[in-house]
Amino acid sequence: MCNSMDIRIIIKDTLSS
């Protein structure tokens, strides 16, 4: 589940781009 948080942060970063 720890990875899930990392993935979610990356996705948000991509959307912000």
N, C-alpha and C positions, 0 to 999 in steps of 0.2 A: 504493500500500500504506500510505502515511502516513495516509491518510484512514481506512483500516480500523481502525487503532489508536484514532483519535478516536471512531469509531462504537462500538467495543467499550467504551470508557470510558463513553460516554453510555448504552449499554444497561445496563451494570452499575449506573450511577447510578439509572436508572429502576427496576431490580429492587430496589435498596436502599430506594427510596421506599416 
